[in-house]
Each structure stands twice: as C-alpha cells, then as structure tokens.
Amino acid sequence: MKIEVRNGAATIEGYVNVTERLSKPIRDVRGQFLEKVATGAFNSALQRNDNVELRFNHRRKLGDQQDGSLELREDNIGLYAKATVSDAEVVKLAEARKLKGWSFGFRKLEDSWDKQENMPEIRTLKAIDVSEVSILSITPAYIATSISMRADECEDLLECRSNETATGTLEYDIEERKDEEEEKPNNQKYHDILTKLNA
C-alpha cells in the first residue's frame, strides 16, 4: 500500500485483495474455514457495478468511481485500487502514518466449499457483488464480518474482508507542511533600518 500526501490531499493505492490466495482462518456458524477469491470474480463484479463506493472503515462515504475519487481494476495479482482523498480526517491520519490498509464489502453470488481431511474447509468465492472498498485506520488481520439484512423473506448477507497479506509494506510519501510563521517573510529588520535612515 502506497500513501502519498500532497497539497492537503492523500493518494492511496495498492491491492485490496490477492486472488487465489487463502485467507487466515475465519469463523462463522459453519465453524472455521479458509477463503479465497477466484480469478475473474472482481472483474465480473466491476462490470456489474461500475460505481463502487469508497469508504472509511466501512462507515463514512468518501467518494465513488463516478466522481473520480476511486479507480478499481482486477489484474493478474488481484483487485487494485487507487483513491484520491481530501477528507481532513483521513489526510491527517495519513500524515500521522496511521492508515493500515484496505478492505472490501461484498455479497456472495456463487461460492464452493472444499472439504479436506484434518483441515478447515476452503471456501472459494466464484462470483460476488462488490458494494464498497474501505480505507482502514484499524489493523487489517483478514477482518471477517457479516451483516445480515432481510429483504422479501430472503436473507441478504453483507460480508467485509481485509487481507493484510494483500496490503504488503506500507509506503508513505508525506509532503512536509510549513508553519504559517515560516511561510510569512519577516521584513522587520529592514523596516528598522529604513526607520533609522529616515530619522
């Protein structure tokens, strides 16, 4: 994850998720399992939704694809994101080197489960709907959360994932802000000289 701060705005880019890479263990009602996103799942999701939201810690909206603040693409590694953020809180956290990584919110459309002896089940997400990606200020240890919502007697499960192995090394490039006093030229001594010459 690369974070650059210039002119009061932060540019944040890197991998949200690496496809075909197993997660850390996740626990839900089925018990413990490992999870991976199939190659092409993000690409299909981006074709279905061309306006994924950019959020902060899955809560506050910072922008979206259509306003140009978020770029997303799946390449041969995984889901790559580039965000430009002018939100004061996020910029301040970036300057303090307190941003931790990426996460994404999704709904499962198609998955498969592979059971192996003496091993946790492996869930492969073959088709998903991605609703948002989030910039995190909390440590992303493959966060696995689920929010159940009922709609027309069907359960709609919103899941959130963050994979610290996708984030990799955090690289910061912060433009140093000068104090206002330093920015203002101090011409007092010249005024003093001119006052003496005119006296």
Secondary structure, 3 states (H helix, E strand, C coil): CEEEEECCEEEEEEEEEECCCCCCCEEECCEEEEEEECCCHHHHHHHHCCCCEEEECCCEEEEECCCCCEEEEECCCEEEEEEEECCHHHHHHHHCCCCCEEEEEEEEEEEEEECCCCCCEEEEEEEEEEEEEEEECCCCCCCEEEEEEEECCEEEEEEEECCHHHHCCCEEEECCCCCHHHHCCCCHHHHHHHHHHHC
